[in-house]
């Protein structure tokens, strides 16, 4: 079955193909953080993804190399046939993968290990999204730092707590929480709570990277 690309269609669709639920969920969350407006579709087999692509073609694919319905030696050929020209991030980089990539010499296929350090993994996801022309969440520079209490509020927001729950946990009024949230959004130039939480996490990770550079390779 050959999937035809729909010309002129605005696409912000990412396919995640992996039959390991925990890995699939983790990849989806990384994409959500980097590109909140992307539409993410999850599949456990290539066949499922190919069928769905007849209705909604992807701009980017993130896939395990060892899928249940794909022989390793046919992986590149199948993706070339079904999804021509689409960037593919492969979450495996063992010898079988690298031999195939070297043989085909296709720059749109990027392979990395599932054990890639977290900060590097975020960079790779963002690179794939950029190659696919999917809108990335911009990370503005902080004009002013956050107070200790605002950091506490923001961390609780990131954990999914409501204003009422945050007030109870920090023993402050809901109005005080609302005031902190408003100031946090202004200081981080964020549009909403979710974006503020991501900007803060990204900034913290960037600072950690500068302080402790990783010696790991992809």
VENKA-V5018 format. One record per residue. N is the residue number from 0. OMEGA is omega in whole degrees, -180 to 180 (* if undefined). Layout:
n->{N/N}
omega->{OMEGA/OMEGA}
//
This chain:
n->{0/1/2/3/4/5/6/7/8/9/10/11/12/13/14/15/16/17/18/19/20/21/22/23/24/25/26/27/28/29/30/31/32/33/34/35/36/37/38/39/40/41/42/43/44/45/46/47/48/49/50/51/52/53/54/55/56/57/58/59/60/61/62/63/64/65/66/67/68/69/70/71/72/73/74/75/76/77/78/79/80/81/82/83/84/85/86/87/88/89/90/91/92/93/94/95/96/97/98/99/100/101/102/103/104/105/106/107/108/109/110/111/112/113/114/115/116/117/118/119/120/121/122/123/124/125/126/127/128/129/130/131/132/133/134/135/136/137/138/139/140/141/142/143/144/145/146/147/148/149/150/151/152/153/154/155/156/157/158/159/160/161/162/163/164/165/166/167/168/169/170/171/172/173/174/175/176/177/178/179/180/181/182/183/184/185/186/187/188/189/190/191/192/193/194/195/196/197/198/199/200/201/202/203/204/205/206/207/208/209/210/211/212/213/214/215/216/217}
omega->{-180/-179/180/178/180/-177/175/-178/176/-176/173/-172/177/174/171/-176/-179/-179/174/-174/-177/178/-180/180/-180/179/178/-180/178/179/179/179/-175/-176/-175/-177/179/175/-173/179/-178/179/177/179/177/-180/178/-179/-179/178/-180/-178/176/179/-174/-174/-177/172/-179/176/172/-171/168/178/-175/178/-177/-174/-179/172/-176/-177/-180/-173/-176/-179/179/-180/176/-179/-175/-175/-177/175/-177/176/-179/173/-178/-175/174/178/178/-174/-179/179/-174/177/179/-179/178/-179/-176/178/-180/-176/-177/175/-179/-177/176/-179/174/179/176/177/-170/-178/178/179/177/179/-179/177/180/178/178/178/179/177/-179/-179/176/-175/178/174/180/-180/-180/176/179/179/177/179/179/175/179/-179/179/176/178/179/-177/178/177/174/180/179/175/-178/176/178/-180/180/179/179/-179/-178/-177/179/176/-178/177/179/177/177/180/178/177/-178/179/-179/178/-179/180/-177/-179/-177/-178/-179/-177/-177/-179/-179/178/180/180/180/180/-180/-179/180/179/180/178/179/178/180/-180/-178/-177/-179/-178/177/-178/173/178/*}
//
